[in-house]
Amino acid sequence: MQFAIVIMAAGKGTRLKSKRPKVLHEVGGKPLIRHVVDAARQIVPPEDIYVIVGHEAGLVRDSVSALGVQFVEQTQQRGTGHAIQTARQAVQGYENVIVLSGDVPLIRPETIRAVRDFHLERRAAMTVLTAAPEDLRGYGRVIRKPNGSDEVQEIVEPKALTPDKEKAREINSGIYGFAGKPLFSHIENLGTDNAHGEFYLTDMAEILVKAGERVVALEAKDPDEVLGANTITEMMAIDGKLRLITARRLMAEGVTIFRPETSVIDSGVMVGPDTVIEPFVQLLGETKVGSECRIRSYSVLEHATVGNHVLVRQGCIISQSRVDDGVLLGPYAHLRPESEIGEGAHVGNFVETKKVRLGKGSKAGHLAYLGDAEIGEGVNVGAGVITCNYDGVAKRKTVIGDNVFVGSDSTLVAPVKLGNGSYIAAGSCITEDVPEDALALGRSRQTIKEGWAAQRRNKKQTL
């Protein structure tokens, strides 16, 4: 086995002032650790990825366990060097080990691959990925050997920087490649003589150099890739970078995004060409939108699947639902989970659906609640219609056949079936099944009392 990837994910991230583990904070719609694991999975199989967990280990495991990665628990967090000591038994059978930080979500597979290839090409004991950002504050420095060598002399932690070493422009990214044999032959030589009393993996550079091993440095093409986040402000800056990367990817694929800086588009979102996304739209999770659609401002789509030629008017919410080709939604429609809207259907102003299948060409234009219902093709649902799906104990289903007309302000008390072609008179309360092509009226007869209003007014005047 040639390469393992070890991902550091055991820390607390106390500077975030948060109870959550640092690596579970989300940017670009995914936890930090998920971005890193996704990048690593493009380099090695998931069974060769080892995530080192510690603080809130169970939560971190749960966040990525479905991806097939392995776990190593660091019960005491005594530094990055100690983490690799803890992982020794799990990975010492590999010829080489790449170490990644679980809080560096911008790292690209291409960069991990470059570290791997450079490490093998130079036959190095240790390869350090460096970067040269504009702001060097808070970063350790990589000191190369003189005369432009790619070999490293030492890595200096921030608190140990002297004035002359502060002038060095390359920072240590915390991403390394190691040859397994020299790493584990010398890993026990790490000490804790430093400001935090921890075992620093960075000290392996000096240890290996003194042992006559080759330590080399590779500079990342984009310094942003190695950015970590120690504050919520820094986290949100990374979030903005990730979302801009996603927006640019979509625009390169033919999607028009007006004012992309106002949109919230997760990295897992897919959109077809010639679709237009207006300002202040949110596309979240694994949302997929087809071609030649228009998503108007203030709409929120989460884990939604939208077909082609769909118009989503302003302020719609679509969650865990499917919308077929040619549908017209909104404004202000709310599709709750498990809604399926058929081809050419219309769900209009302030209509709410939940666990509903609305057939091809059917319409619910205004102010309706449709829950736990199967609605056929060519159905007209009038304003104010309600499917009464909950009896106080259990949810019940309403079944509406094809070409049914449901008059305004009707209540359909489930379980109930409306046959094909039937009519429901406006204002009806339907509690029994309606046969095909029948007219159902569930309301009291209108009563008119001539002169009643005038008598009432006269009575008030005499009081």
Secondary structure, 3 states (H helix, E strand, C coil): CCEEEEEEECCCCHHHCCCCCHHHCEECCEEHHHHHHHHHCCCCCHHHEEEEECCCHHHHHHHHHHHCCEEEECCCCCCHHHHHHHHHHHHCCCCEEEEEECCCCCCCHHHHHHHHHHHHHCCCCEEEEEECCCCCCCCCEEEECCCCCCEEEEEECHHHCCHHHHCCCCEEEEEEEEEHHHHHHHHHHCCCCCCCCCCCCCHHHHHHHHCCCCEEEEECCCHHHHCCCCCHHHHHHHHHHHHHHHHHHHHHCCCEECCHHHCEECCCCEECCCCEECCCCEEECCCEECCCCEECCCCEEECCEECCCCEECCCCEEECCEECCCCEECCCCEECCCCEECCCCEEEECCEEEEEEECCCCEEEECCEEEEEEECCCCEECCCCEEECECCCCECCEEECCCCEECCCCEEECCEEECCCCEECCCCEECCCECCCCEECCCCCCCCCCCHHHHHHHHHHHC
